[in-house]
């Protein structure tokens, strides 16, 4: 018998006439259809059980092979992914084998995680172990009273090879992973803000004649000499691209004599650390 799809209205009329005692032939003649008697009997039996001629898809029998992992194994896989969302499939396979004593294929684990647990692979949400919300709040309080033109930011972060490992994690669809502690022990540039209480560097510059002392090498030497014996915990290096705003020697004098810098280190909640810094003026792009 070839499958033919009938609308729910046709099924309802057919079942009603069957309950009234009409035959299948008379129903086919009235409707202009060729409904098979077994289809009529199946619709009538479904109506007597559920009072509906259309079956609820939730009550369909499962198709295909039964799932490999039972409810207990699903709960175990979900718990280990919640504790460490960066686990690879082979690591999940090993943990599942140690817990159940049965080795499950990685393809089965992947389809189970995606289809039955509703997890997707995405960039993991990392957090430094030393990050402190109290220090973060205190940093916001400390800089809240300074105007925006007083802010000076450092150069962008460099690429760290170690930071590129385990960048992906499992999480439910539409949600991000929970914070995974991720420690970066190598020295690298970070986004560190500093504040010039005397204003921006460019506002202290004046136009003067170019001289040999204003070369970048001489500027670096002078600024190091001016700040080496100061109370700052970090040294500042002037970039070779700092030009175009007049004599850089004036910048050295401004930093050494009239500008007071309050350096607020804010790198993942760590207040001290062996980090190299570059200071950049946000208004004119002047590096110092």
C-alpha positions in Angstrom: 0.0 0.0 0.0 1.4 3.4 -1.1 1.4 6.1 1.6 -1.0 8.9 0.9 -1.2 11.9 3.1 -4.7 13.1 4.1 -5.6 16.3 5.9 -7.0 16.3 9.4 -10.4 17.4 8.1 -10.7 14.4 5.8 -9.8 12.1 8.8 -12.3 13.8 11.1 -15.2 13.4 8.5 -14.2 9.8 7.8 -14.1 8.9 11.5 -17.5 10.6 12.2 -19.2 8.6 9.3 -17.6 5.4 10.5 -19.0 6.0 14.0 -22.4 6.6 12.3 -22.2 3.2 10.7 -21.3 4.1 7.1 -19.2 1.8 5.0 -15.7 2.6 3.6 -17.0 2.4 0.1 -19.8 4.9 0.7 -17.3 7.2 2.4 -14.9 7.0 -0.5 -17.8 7.7 -2.9 -18.9 10.8 -0.9 -15.4 12.2 -0.5 -14.1 11.3 -3.9 -11.2 9.5 -2.4 -9.8 5.9 -2.3 -9.0 5.6 1.4 -7.8 2.1 2.4 -9.9 0.3 5.0 -6.9 -0.2 7.2 -6.3 3.6 7.3 -10.0 4.1 8.3 -9.6 1.5 11.0 -6.4 3.0 12.3 -8.0 6.6 12.5 -11.0 5.2 14.3 -8.9 3.3 16.8 -6.8 6.4 17.5 -10.0 8.5 18.0 -11.4 6.0 20.5 -8.1 6.1 22.5 -7.2 9.8 22.3 -10.4 11.6 21.1 -8.2 12.9 18.3 -7.7 11.9 14.7 -4.1 13.2 14.6 -1.5 11.6 16.8 0.7 13.7 19.0 4.3 13.5 17.8 5.5 13.3 21.4 3.9 9.8 21.6 5.7 8.5 18.6 7.8 5.4 19.1 11.6 6.1 18.9 13.2 5.2 15.6 16.5 3.6 15.0 18.9 2.0 17.6 18.5 2.8 21.3 20.9 5.5 22.5 24.3 4.3 23.6 24.5 6.4 26.8 21.8 6.1 29.4 20.6 8.9 31.7 23.3 8.2 34.3 26.1 8.5 31.7 24.5 11.7 30.3 24.5 13.2 33.8 28.1 12.2 34.3 29.2 13.7 30.9 27.3 16.9 31.7 28.9 17.2 35.1 32.5 16.8 33.9 31.8 19.4 31.1 30.5 21.9 33.7 33.6 21.4 35.9 36.0 21.8 32.9 34.4 22.9 29.6 37.8 22.8 27.8 37.9 19.0 27.8 38.6 17.4 24.4 36.6 14.4 23.2 39.4 12.0 23.9 39.6 13.2 27.5 35.8 12.8 27.9 36.2 9.3 26.4 38.9 8.4 28.9 36.9 9.7 31.9 33.8 7.9 30.7 35.7 4.7 30.3 37.2 5.0 33.8 33.7 5.6 35.3 31.7 2.9 33.4 34.3 0.5 32.2 33.1 0.7 28.6 34.8 2.5 25.8 32.5 4.7 23.7 33.4 6.1 20.3 34.3 9.7 20.1 31.8 10.3 17.3 29.1 8.9 19.6 30.2 11.2 22.5 30.2 14.2 20.1 26.7 13.5 18.8 25.5 12.9 22.4 27.0 16.2 23.6 25.6 18.2 20.7 22.2 16.6 20.1 21.1 15.2 23.5 22.8 17.6 25.9 22.5 20.7 23.7 26.1 21.8 24.1 28.1 23.7 21.5 31.7 24.5 21.1 32.7 28.1 21.5 35.5 30.4 22.7 36.0 29.9 26.4 35.4 32.7 28.9 38.7 32.9 30.8 39.7 34.8 34.0 43.0 35.2 35.6 43.3 33.3 39.0 44.6 36.5 40.7 41.8 38.7 39.5 40.2 40.5 42.4 36.7 42.2 42.2 37.6 44.4 45.2 40.7 45.8 43.4 38.6 46.2 40.2 36.1 48.2 42.1 38.8 50.3 43.8 40.4 51.0 40.5 37.1 52.3 39.1 36.8 54.5 42.2 40.3 55.9 41.9 40.0 57.0 38.3 36.4 58.2 38.4 37.3 61.8 39.3 39.8 62.3 36.5 38.7 63.9 33.2 38.8 61.7 30.1 41.6 63.8 28.5 43.9 62.9 31.4 43.8 59.2 30.5 46.9 57.7 28.8 46.9 54.0 27.6 49.6 51.5 26.8 50.2 49.6 23.6 48.2 46.6 22.6 48.9 43.1 23.9 51.4 40.9 22.2 50.5 37.3 21.1 51.3 34.7 23.6 51.6 31.1 22.3 50.6 29.6 25.7 47.4 31.7 25.7 46.3 30.0 22.5 45.8 26.6 24.1 42.4 25.4 25.2 40.6 28.5 23.8 37.4 26.5 23.2 34.9 25.1 25.7 31.5 23.4 25.9 28.4 25.4 27.0 24.6 25.2 26.4 23.4 26.8 23.2 22.9 30.5 23.6 25.1 30.7 26.7 28.7 31.4 27.4 31.0 29.1 29.3 31.7 29.8 33.0 34.9 31.6 34.0 37.8 29.2 33.6 41.0 30.1 35.6 43.7 30.8 33.0 47.2 31.9 34.2 49.6 33.6 31.9 53.0 33.5 33.5 55.1 34.9 30.7 56.0 38.5 30.3 53.9 40.4 27.7 52.4 43.7 26.9 49.0 44.3 28.6 46.4 47.1 28.4 47.5 49.2 31.4 46.1 52.7 31.9 48.1 55.6 33.4 46.9 59.0 34.5 48.7 62.3 34.0 47.5 64.7 36.8 49.0 67.6 34.9 47.1 67.0 31.7 48.1 65.4 28.4 51.7 65.4 27.2 50.9 67.4 24.1 49.5 70.3 26.1 52.9 70.9 27.7 54.9 70.9 24.4 56.2 74.0 22.7 57.6 74.5 19.2 61.4 74.8 19.1 64.3 74.1 16.8 65.2 70.5 16.1 68.6 69.4 17.6 70.6 66.3 17.9 69.6 66.0 21.6 66.0 65.5 20.4 66.8 62.2 18.6 64.8 59.2 20.0 67.9 57.6 21.5 68.7 60.8 23.4 65.1 61.2 24.5 65.1 57.7 25.9 68.3 58.3 27.8 67.1 61.6 29.3 63.7 60.2 30.3 65.3 57.2 31.9 67.7 59.5 33.8 64.8 61.6 34.9 62.7 58.8 36.2 65.3 56.3 37.4 65.6 57.8 40.8 61.9 58.6 41.1 59.3 56.8 43.3 57.7 55.0 40.3 57.9 51.2 40.2 57.9 51.1 36.4 60.1 52.7 33.7 58.7 54.5 30.7 60.1 54.1 27.2 59.5 56.6 24.4 58.7 55.3 21.0 60.7 56.1 17.9 57.4 57.2 16.2 57.0 60.2 18.6 57.5 63.1 16.3 55.6 65.9 14.6 54.5 67.9 17.7 57.7 70.0 18.1 60.8 69.2 20.1 60.8 66.0 22.0 63.3 67.4 24.4 60.4 69.5 25.7 58.5 66.3 26.4 61.4 65.1 28.5 61.4 68.3 30.5 57.7 68.2 30.9 57.7 64.7 32.2 60.7 65.3 34.5 59.7 68.7 35.8 56.0 69.6 35.5 54.0 66.4 34.9 53.1 64.2 37.8 52.2 60.7 36.8 50.1 58.4 38.9 50.5 55.0 37.4 47.6 52.7 38.0 48.5 49.2 37.0 45.4 47.1 36.2 46.3 43.8 34.7 43.8 41.1 35.7 43.8 42.4 39.3 47.5 42.2 39.8 49.1 45.5 41.1 52.7 44.5 40.6 54.4 42.4 38.0 57.4 42.2 35.6 55.6 43.8 32.7 57.1 46.1 30.0 55.1 49.2 29.3 54.6 51.7 26.5 52.7 54.9 27.2 50.6 56.5 24.4 48.9 59.9 24.3 45.2 59.3 23.2 44.7 62.7 21.6 47.7 63.1 19.3 49.1 59.6 19.2 52.3 60.7 20.9 54.2 57.7 22.4 56.3 58.1 25.4 
